[in-house]
Amino acid sequence: MILVTGGAGFVGLNVVEQLLARGDEVLIYDLCPPPTGMRGNFRFEEGDVTDRDILDRVFSRHKPQSVFHLAAITAGAQRDAREPRRIAEVNLIGTINVLEAARQHGVQRFVHASTGALYGGAGIGVAEPLDEERHRPVPESMYGITKYAAERACLRLAALWNFDVRIGRLATAFGRWEHATSARDRLSPPTEIARLAMASGEAVFPPLGPTDYIYAPDLARALIALRDAAAPTHRLYHLGAGAAWALPEWCALLAQRYPAFRWRESADLGACNVIPLSPGTRTRFSNRRIVDDLGYAPRYDLAAALEDFIAWIGGQHAS
């Protein structure tokens, strides 16, 4: 049994989909059930990662051998100001709760999903790909601050407990299964733009430059590679595609498929209908570790991601 906290969220659904496709037994733990489009032989338990009693009952009942901890609140500035305690309770204390339950119930490997948002402004305009050791996070948002604290807590407790914890810092995911939830304040710009293109609309977004977008199925494969590896060399890995691209490249491909689609960049945020969660574009991740240690390679370049995403959306609407 593999437990996926936040398994009904964006990245969680991509992980669950791939686990089910290869025949794994999967338990989704989330506040809401997965959407009706998710097919497969999975189980669902409703619960909050801040509720230690429910977590203990779930671990006791299902006895998972491994855990993907993906539950988090991806907050923007307005929620930072409005709900700082809730963000900290879910992203930090919730992580410790799940980690403690996993250790208590004999979980063999714990995969924690961290984020590139913890770099904050220190990850913008760096002259080389961001490295796990050389580049120091300086988180600015409550999301980045609490996720960095959770990451460090995982590393500290793993060392103290001699517990097998692996951490993947996620690049900026987009694509399959991305949907608005109470825990996710804003969709990624590539997904928002694609939906506007399919509706023959206009996308207006700030000039951001290249950043570390990764197609969600590739990100899920990287997380699963961390779970499957017999003896990963490191506890912490950057999960990125190893390349960067800018939104105009995505728009140009979409315009070829949808001739009525219009797009433009604007420095006036008030004129934009596509606004990223963070105001700057992060330098791409170095994915040297996961490539060298685990033989990981992304399957989707930009054009292939677009074709797959369009086909997937068509299949969802058909169902």
Sequence and secondary structure as in RCSB ss.txt:
>XXXX:A:sequence
MILVTGGAGFVGLNVVEQLLARGDEVLIYDLCPPPTGMRGNFRFEEGDVTDRDILDRVFSRHKPQSVFHLAAITA
GAQRDAREPRRIAEVNLIGTINVLEAARQHGVQRFVHASTGALYGGAGIGVAEPLDEERHRPVPESMYGITKYAA
ERACLRLAALWNFDVRIGRLATAFGRWEHATSARDRLSPPTEIARLAMASGEAVFPPLGPTDYIYAPDLARALIA
LRDAAAPTHRLYHLGAGAAWALPEWCALLAQRYPAFRWRESADLGACNVIPLSPGTRTRFSNRRIVDDLGYAPRY
DLAAALEDFIAWIGGQHAS
>XXXX:A:secstr
 EEEETTTSHHHHHHHHHHHHTT  EEEEESS   TT  SSEEEEE  TT HHHHHHHHHHH  SEEEE    B 
 HHHHHH HHHHHIIIIIHHHHHHHHHHHTT SEEEEEEEGGGGBGGGBS SS B TTTS  B  SHHHHHHHHH
HHHHHHHHHHHT  EEEEEE EEESTT   BTTB    HHHHHHHHHHTT EEEE     B EEEHHHHHHHHHH
HHH SS S SEEEE  S  B HHHHHHHHHHH TT EEEE S GGG S   SSSS B  B  HHHHHHH    S 
 HHHHHHHHHHHHHHHHH 
